Amino acid sequence: MTKTPVYLLLTTDYFKYPNVEEATHYLKQNNVKTCDDIEKIPKDMHWIMGPSGTVFNLQKRANINKY
């Protein structure tokens, strides 16, 4: 059996964390790691990995159609 990776999309436009860098900083403070080496993406996005190993693509809501 082979495993296919599943990446989830996490967007930010919340007033408390209006941009990706602030959201990334908050997540890092809460033991969520960036793993941008997974795949090359624009600089205003990050791959992040939650404590359970789930990978998310973190980006601002306006970027959804850009990727």
N, C-alpha and C positions, 0 to 999 in steps of 0.2 A: 504494500500500500504506500502511495506517495502522498506527501502533504503539500497542498497548495497554499501559499501565503495569502492571507487576507489582510488588507490594510484598510482601516477605517478613517473617515474624514472628520476632523474636529475643527470647527470654525470659531473665530472670535470676532465679535463686534459688540460685546458686552461693555457697558460704560466703565466698569471698573478696570478692565483689561482691554482697552480699545485697539491695541496692536499686538502683533505676533511676538515681538521681543518681550513686552511686559508679561504676556501670558506664558511665554517660555520660562522667564525668570521665576514666576510664581510656581509653575510646575516643577522646576528643578529644586526649589525650596521644599517641595513635597515629595521628593524621591522619584520623580519622573525624569528619565534620562533622554537626552536627544541622541539620535543615531542617524545622523545625516549621511553616513556612508552607505546606506541601503541603496539609494538611487539618487542621481543628480536631479535636483529640483531648484527652482528660483530661490534667490537669497532671502526673499521675504516669506519663506515657508520653512518648516522643519519637520523631519521625521522624529517622532517621540515614541518611547516605549514605556508603557505603564508597568507597575510592579508585577502584574501577572504575565508580562511578556507580550501583551497585545500591542501591535504597532498602529500608530495613528499618523495621519498627515495633518499637521497644524497649519492653518492659514486663515487669513482674514476673509470674511464672507464674500467680499467683492472679488476675490481671486478664484472663486470656484470654477468659472468657465475658462480661466486663463491656463489651468494646468492640463 
